[in-house]
Amino acid sequence: MGKNTPVLSRVAAQFFSDTHTFHKHNGGVPKHLQKLYASEAEKIYFVGDTTDFEYVAHALHEKGYKLRDFPADFTKVLEILKPHNQEMHLRFYDAMIYKAAQGKELVFLGGNHDEGMDLLDGLALEDIAIRKEAIYDAGVHGRYHVEHGQHFDEWFGKGYSDWVSEKACRILDHALEFDFELGQKFPKLSETYAFTNTLKGFAKSVGVVKPFKNNALAKAFKKGVDGVICGHIHKAANTFEAYRDRTIQYINTGDGLTHGTSWIHDQGVWSKLKRKSLPEWTKEILDPLSNPLEKYKYRDQSIAFLQAGWRAQLEYLHMKEKAKVKLGLDILEPALETA
């Protein structure tokens, strides 16, 4: 843990979402990794799209693999794709296992980029609870419904939503690649992802955020809770909204793809954790030559967690492809071709 004593105060809960690990041009994983490593939260929630299996499947397809040929071994997948900064991505799971071993309560929810995790709902992997959705009970400070949020998206679930999602993801991929390459040439820009964030901001400004938020508030109202915590749209927020005859708190966790945002909660106070406020010693987790968690030998457990998730994702993709073929819609999602 380094020479210095941790100085972060213990808090009730911390929330991450949209880390999108193993995306080739991810720029936010180190930020989420450092914040997770530093965490003293009693409960830690990963609110969907933590592992970007959607991108992994797309990347395999781009290399000529059909769904039927996707390697079942996730380590083989990594050998094929060789994600940039792979060690930091794997280290994020080491840190998850580490926090579980410390006795923290970890809850991992699936999103639309790791939907296979929903098939594991109710199970525990490496002492990490897998859930489709959850309740964060803060006692006298309120109860919150927690889910990724793709079901709040107006596009999600419609007949053409897979096609739209595929195109939107690929546009985002190109933006990420542009910013990544720019950062390689100009290191000072390596973490800004200005073009990507501008593009995402534009997409949200044309009617995405308001209906998304309204649907999230409707879910909280139906559940009879005080607030809703979600991700999906990569736009951090903490507001109180009037909905029908009630006031409901709306919290969006932002993302770990470009921003690296994370919310913490304690005694009724919500704070967006700033990386600059983290103790200096926490930077040790980002040392490319030395993993401070290596001595605990968590990597095998991290790989086991990812392997279980990948196996579930493959099962989900095969189920989805069969349904598309049956409905005659399989031509809409080439990344899932089987022939």
ABEGO torsion letter per residue (X at the ends): XEABBBABBBBABBBBBGAGBGBAABAAAAAAAAAAAABABABBBBBEGABBAAAAAAAAAAAGBBAAABBABAAAAAAAAGBBGAAAAAAAAAAAAAAAAAGBBBBBBBBAABAAAAAABGBBBGGBBBBABBBBBAEAAEBBBBBAGAAABAABGBAAAAAAAAAAAAAAAAAAAAAAAAAAABAAAAAAGAAAAAAAAAAAAAGAAAAAAAAAAAAAAAAGBABBBBBGAGBBBBBBBBBEABBBBBBBAEBAAAAGBBBBBBGGBBBBBBAAABBAAAAAAABAABBAAAAAGAAAAAAAAAAAAAAAAAAAAAAAAAAAAAAGAAAABAAABAX
